[in-house]
Amino acid sequence: MRPEGAYSSLLLRVYAALFYAFLYVPILVLIILSFNNSPAMGFPFLGFTTKWYGQALAGGELLTALVNSIMLGVVSASVATVLALLASFGLRHRFPLKGLVFPVILIPIVMPGIVSGVLLLVYIGLAGLPYGLWSAVLPAHITWVLPFAFLTLHPQISRFDTSLEEAAMDLGARPAAVFWRVLFPIIRPALIATLLFSFTISFDEFIRTLFVISAERTVPIYLWVLIIDRVAPFLPAMGVVLMAISMAIAGAGFVLTQRTSTSPN
């Protein structure tokens, strides 16, 4: 190998090592700190203990926040996916001002989160709606998740061969039968991926939730309250628990998507 090639290969390996270290070393540090027998969150490592996991799960506050986040994520992801699916199907047809639909859907992405939070706070107050998990946070999450669901589904729908639908209708199939027997089996992996992606976005949402939530807590809000009140030593353990839950959801979604995409229709 020429010296230039060896030097380039070495630089690429160093870059890859630094890149993966930047991604995974903080996770490793978090796991180590979750077992640190120290009343203060941080180093030095004073011994091994699992008591912080017991404190993180004690009292039921984390469980309540976790249930709220899961229910909120499921509902907002389902509604956003249905709306994104309808919008994607609608954009296959010609209608006035069609070119404005795409940029309007993407407005929540380009708008800063704190601006969106203030606008939601003002709008919900003017509308006379109560601030809370289902009356205010759910609409905020749907508007935030919808653009991501649309960007995930729209490329799949726009590439769909319409001749399959036309052939099914020529054979006498009604529109509902065409969707469930022709369209749905093909787009099912994309729908599952959209649901899971939308769920994770809703589960992690903090800024918009902070502006419109009341006394109820989601997981990000609960962690923020803990950090503001006190830097509790069980926070790393709580982070590991939440990371394990997220990895389990992502792994289950990956397996489910693979099975649905490879199974015969």
C-alpha positions in Angstrom: 0.0 0.0 0.0 1.2 3.5 -0.9 2.0 5.8 2.1 -0.8 8.2 1.1 -3.3 5.3 1.1 -2.1 4.1 4.5 -2.3 7.6 5.9 -5.8 8.0 4.6 -6.9 4.7 6.0 -5.5 5.6 9.4 -7.3 9.0 9.4 -10.6 7.2 8.5 -10.1 4.7 11.4 -9.4 7.5 13.8 -12.4 9.5 12.6 -14.6 6.4 12.9 -13.3 5.7 16.4 -13.9 9.3 17.5 -17.4 9.3 15.9 -18.5 6.1 17.7 -16.9 7.3 20.9 -18.9 10.5 20.7 -22.1 8.4 20.3 -21.6 5.6 22.8 -19.2 6.8 25.5 -21.9 9.0 27.1 -24.3 6.0 27.2 -21.5 3.9 28.8 -20.9 6.6 31.4 -24.6 6.8 32.1 -24.8 3.1 32.8 -21.7 3.2 35.0 -23.1 6.1 37.1 -26.4 4.3 37.5 -24.5 1.7 39.6 -22.3 4.2 41.5 -22.8 4.0 45.3 -22.5 7.7 45.8 -25.0 10.3 47.1 -23.8 12.7 44.4 -24.4 12.1 40.7 -21.0 11.9 39.2 -17.5 10.5 39.7 -15.5 9.1 41.5 -17.0 5.6 41.5 -17.4 4.7 45.1 -18.8 1.2 44.8 -21.4 -1.0 43.1 -25.1 -0.7 44.0 -28.5 -1.2 42.5 -30.4 0.8 45.0 -30.8 3.7 42.6 -33.0 1.6 40.4 -35.3 0.9 43.3 -35.5 4.6 44.1 -36.2 5.4 40.4 -39.1 3.0 40.3 -40.4 3.7 43.8 -43.4 5.9 44.5 -45.1 5.3 41.2 -44.4 8.8 39.8 -42.2 7.5 37.0 -44.7 4.8 36.2 -47.5 7.4 36.0 -45.5 9.6 33.8 -44.5 6.7 31.6 -48.1 5.6 31.2 -49.1 9.1 30.3 -46.3 9.3 27.7 -47.2 5.9 26.2 -50.9 6.7 25.9 -50.2 10.1 24.5 -47.7 8.7 22.1 -50.0 5.9 20.9 -53.0 8.3 20.3 -51.0 11.1 18.7 -49.0 8.7 16.5 -52.2 7.0 15.3 -54.0 10.2 14.5 -51.0 11.7 12.8 -50.5 8.6 10.7 -54.1 8.5 9.6 -54.0 12.2 8.7 -50.7 11.8 6.9 -52.1 8.8 5.0 -55.2 10.8 3.9 -53.0 13.8 2.9 -50.7 11.5 0.9 -53.6 10.0 -1.0 -55.2 13.4 -1.6 -52.0 14.7 -3.1 -52.2 12.1 -5.9 -55.1 14.1 -7.4 -55.2 17.5 -8.9 -57.0 20.3 -7.0 -56.7 24.1 -6.5 -53.8 25.3 -4.3 -52.3 21.8 -4.3 -48.8 23.2 -4.2 -49.4 24.9 -0.8 -50.3 21.7 1.0 -46.7 20.4 1.3 -45.2 23.6 2.7 -48.1 24.1 5.1 -47.7 20.6 6.6 -44.0 21.2 7.1 -44.5 24.5 9.0 -44.2 22.9 12.5 -40.8 21.5 11.6 -39.2 24.8 10.5 -40.8 26.8 13.3 -38.7 27.0 16.5 -40.1 24.8 19.3 -40.4 27.7 21.8 -42.3 29.8 19.3 -44.7 26.9 18.7 -45.1 26.5 22.5 -46.0 30.2 22.9 -48.4 30.1 20.0 -50.1 27.0 21.4 -50.3 28.5 24.9 -52.0 31.7 23.5 -54.3 29.8 21.1 -55.5 27.3 23.7 -56.1 30.2 26.2 -58.1 32.2 23.6 -60.1 29.1 22.7 -61.1 28.6 26.3 -59.7 25.1 26.5 -58.3 23.7 29.7 -54.6 23.1 29.9 -53.9 19.4 30.3 -52.8 16.1 28.9 -55.7 15.4 26.5 -57.2 18.8 26.0 -53.9 20.7 25.1 -50.9 18.4 25.0 -52.5 15.9 22.6 -53.3 18.5 19.9 -49.8 20.0 20.3 -48.2 16.5 19.8 -50.4 15.8 16.8 -49.4 19.0 15.0 -45.7 18.3 15.8 -45.8 14.6 14.8 -47.9 15.1 11.6 -45.1 16.5 9.4 -42.7 13.6 10.2 -45.5 11.1 9.6 -46.2 12.7 6.3 -42.6 12.8 5.2 -42.3 9.1 6.0 -45.5 8.0 4.2 -45.7 10.4 1.3 -42.8 8.9 -0.7 -44.2 5.4 -0.4 -47.7 6.5 -1.5 -46.5 8.7 -4.3 -44.5 5.8 -5.9 -47.5 3.5 -5.8 -48.6 2.1 -9.1 -52.2 3.3 -9.6 -52.8 0.7 -12.3 -53.2 -1.9 -9.6 -56.1 0.1 -8.1 -57.6 0.6 -11.6 -57.4 -3.1 -12.3 -59.1 -4.0 -9.0 -61.9 -1.5 -9.7 -62.3 -2.8 -13.2 -62.9 -6.2 -11.7 -65.7 -4.8 -9.6 -64.0 -4.0 -6.3 -65.4 -1.2 -4.2 -63.0 1.6 -3.0 -62.9 0.1 0.5 -62.0 -3.3 -0.8 -59.4 -1.8 -3.1 -57.8 -0.2 0.0 -57.8 -3.2 2.3 -57.0 -5.9 -0.2 -54.7 -4.1 -2.6 -53.2 -0.9 -1.0 -53.0 -1.9 2.6 -50.9 -5.1 2.3 -48.3 -3.1 0.2 -48.1 0.0 2.4 -48.3 -1.9 5.7 -44.6 -1.9 6.5 -44.5 1.9 5.8 -47.5 2.4 8.1 -45.9 0.4 10.9 -42.6 2.4 10.5 -44.6 5.7 10.5 -46.5 4.7 13.7 -43.3 3.8 15.5 -41.4 6.8 14.3 -44.3 9.1 15.3 -44.6 7.4 18.7 -40.9 8.0 19.5 -41.2 11.7 18.5 -44.2 12.2 20.7 -42.7 10.2 23.6 -39.6 12.5 23.6 -41.4 15.8 23.0 -40.6 18.4 25.8 -40.8 22.1 24.7 -44.3 22.2 23.4 -45.5 20.0 26.2 -44.1 22.2 28.8 -46.1 25.2 27.7 -49.5 23.6 27.7 -49.5 20.8 30.3 -51.0 21.3 33.8 -50.2 19.3 36.9 -49.9 16.0 34.9 -46.5 14.7 33.9 -45.0 13.0 30.9 -41.6 11.4 31.1 -39.6 14.4 29.8 -41.5 16.8 32.0 -41.0 14.6 35.0 -37.2 14.4 34.4 -37.1 18.1 34.0 -38.9 18.7 37.3 -36.4 16.3 39.0 -33.4 18.2 37.6 -34.9 21.6 38.5 -35.8 20.6 42.1 -32.7 18.6 42.8 -30.0 16.7 41.0 -31.1 13.3 42.3 -28.5 10.5 42.3 -31.0 8.1 40.8 -31.4 10.1 37.6 -28.7 7.9 35.7 -30.7 4.8 36.7 -33.9 6.4 35.5 -32.1 7.3 32.2 -31.0 3.7 31.8 -34.5 2.4 32.4 -36.0 4.8 29.8 -33.2 3.9 27.3 -34.0 0.2 27.8 -37.7 0.8 27.1 -36.9 2.9 24.0 -34.6 0.2 22.7 -37.2 -2.5 23.4 -39.8 -0.5 21.5 -37.4 0.1 18.6 -36.4 -3.5 18.5 -39.9 -4.8 18.5 -40.8 -2.4 15.8 -37.9 -3.5 13.6 -38.8 -7.1 14.0 -42.5 -6.4 13.3 -41.6 -4.4 10.2 -39.3 -7.1 8.9 -42.0 -9.8 9.4 -44.7 -7.8 7.7 -42.5 -6.8 4.8 -41.4 -10.4 4.1 -44.7 -12.2 4.9 -46.9 -13.2 1.9 -49.9 -11.1 1.3 
